[in-house]
Amino acid sequence: MNDHPNPGIPAYPSLWLLRHGQTEWSKSGQYTGRTDLDLTETGVRQAEEAGERIRAMGLHFDLVLSSPMSRARRTAELAGLGEPEIVDDAREWDYGDYEGLRSADLRKQNPSYVLWDSGVPNGERLAEVGARADRIIERVRAEVPEGGNAVLVAHGHFSRILAARWIGLDPVHGRNFLLETARLCHLGWDKRDPAIQGWGL
């Protein structure tokens, strides 16, 4: 998928993102940062189906990474990705005082509330999450061979922020990339330009 008709243009490494399968809180829309939840039965099936999609595509990964949270590690296992390297930088946004709350409930108190603009009290700043994403991107581009693939099993908001950073956008533009549970995304290249080659597969 990274072959270029012009042999003078290198096939840069791609990064595939896989959001973890459904949890009770992802189902209910509650912010889930540092709370370590298991997958639901639906989440287990989703992770297994994601593995089937990966195998059907014939993908081989030179680097397999995962968030330290059990919902991501379990998804990697069920998807057949083996023993991923655990990367603390891939954890979800720390929502601070909003952990376990729903945006709909927060808007009842403050109708103008939007996570991407309002931030989270006593949690991470968006720029800090973006910096974590940058470190993963830098590592993939430095360590994965030309034309190779890495995969990261992580979380909704973090993956969206990473996608924005991959193509050089400010982290706030993660708001423009919706991502359901257990969906696969392909961050690749258009010749020398980083590009989103597939989203929510």
N, C-alpha and C positions, 0 to 999 in steps of 0.2 A: 504493500500500500504506500510505501515511501519511495518507489522507484521514480526517477525523473528521466524524461526523454533526453535531456541535455546531460551528457556524462560529466560535464564540468561543474554541475551542481550537486553537492553532496546530499546523501539521504540522511538527514539529521535524525537523532533518536526521537521516538514518540513516547508520550506518557498517556496511559489509559487510566481512567478513574472509575472506581466502582463504589457507589454508595452502599453502605450496609443495608441489610434487609430490615423489614418492619420491626419496630418495637412497640410496646403499649403507648409510649409517649409520642413516637412519630405518628402513630395512628390517630392520637387525640390532638396533635398539633402543639404539644407542650415543648418548650425549649429544653433540649437535652444536651448539656455540655459535659460537665464532669460526673454526672450521675451515670453509673455503670449498669445498664439494663441489658437483659437477655433478649434474643429475638423471640417474636411470637411464632406460632406455628406457621402463619402466613409468611413471616420473615424467613423461616427456614426454607420453605418452598421457593421463595423468591431467590434466595442465595443459590440453591441448587439449580434453578432455571438459568441464573446468570452464568453459572459454570458451563451449562449446556451450550449457551450462546457463544461463550469464549472458545469452547472446543470446536463448535461448528465453523467458527471463523478461522480456525487453524492457527491461532495466535501462540507464539512462544515468547516468554518474558525473560529478559536478561537480568532484571532486578524486580523483586517482589517486596513491596513495602506495605505496612499496615499501621493504622492508628493503634495506640495501646489499649483502647477500650474493647471490652469483650464482644460487643456487638459487631465490631469491625473484624476482629480476629476470627470469630465464629463464621462470619460471612466468607472470609478468605478460605477457611477450612472446607466449608460446604461447597464452595465454588471450585474446589480442586486445585487451589493455588499453592498447596504445600505449606511449608513453614515460612511465613513472611518475616522479614526483618521489621522489628517494631521501632517505629519512629515517633518520638514524643512530639515533634513538630506537627504531626498530622492529626493531633487531637482536635476535637470540635471547639468552636468559639466558646470561651468561658463567659457565660451569660450573667455571672454575678448574682445580684439580687433577683434577677428574672428567671433563674433556673427553675424549671418545672411549671412556669406560667405559660399562658397562651397569648399570642398577640391580640386576639379578639378580646380577651379580658382586659388587657392593658389599654386598649382603645376605648373601653367603657369608662375608664378613669380619665384618659387623655385622648380625645378623638383625633388629635394630630399625630399620635404616636406612630412612628415607622422605625423599625429596628435599625435600618441602614443609616438613618439620619439622626435618630435620638440616642443611639448607643445603649449601653447597659451600665447601671450604677454598680460600682464595686466589682466590675468584670473587666474583660479585655477591651482595649480600644481596637477599632477596625484596623488601624495601621499596624498594630502588633500581630494580628492574625495574618495580615498581608505579608509581613516580614517572615513569618514562619513558612508561608507558601513559597516565598522567594527562595528560601534555603533549600526546599525540596526540589524546586525547578532547577536551581543551580547544580545540585548534585546529579540529577538525571542527565542534564546536558553535559556534565563533565565525565560521568562514569559509564553511561550506556553507550555501546559501540554504534558507529555510524549505521543507520538503517535498523537499529535494534529497538526493542520495546521495554518499557518499564510499566508496572501496574501499581497503583496505590489504592488500597481499600480504606475508605475514610467516611466522612460525614457530609451532610447536605450543604450547610452554609460554608464549611471549609472548602469543599470541592468547588463550589461556585466562585469563591474568592480566588482559589488557585487558577481556575480557568481564566478569570479576568486578568490575572497577573501574567499568565502564559502568553497572552496576546498583547501585553504591555499596557493594559488599562488599569486605572486606579482600583483598589480593592472594592470601593463602593459599587462598582459595576457588576459585582457578583449578584446584585439584585435583579439583573436582567437574564440570569440563567436559572430557570426553574429545573429542579432535579428531584424526581421521585425515588423512593427506596429501591435499592438493588438494580439501578439503571447504570449502564456502562457508557462512558464517554471517551472519545479519542482526541487527544490534543496532539496535533502534528504540525505540518508545514505546507505552505504554498511556495514552492521553490525555496527562497531564503527567508520567507516571512512566516513567523509562527501563526498557526491557524487552528480553528476548531474544525476538525474533520468529521466528527460525529458526536451527537449529543443525545443523551437519554435513550440509548439503544436498548 
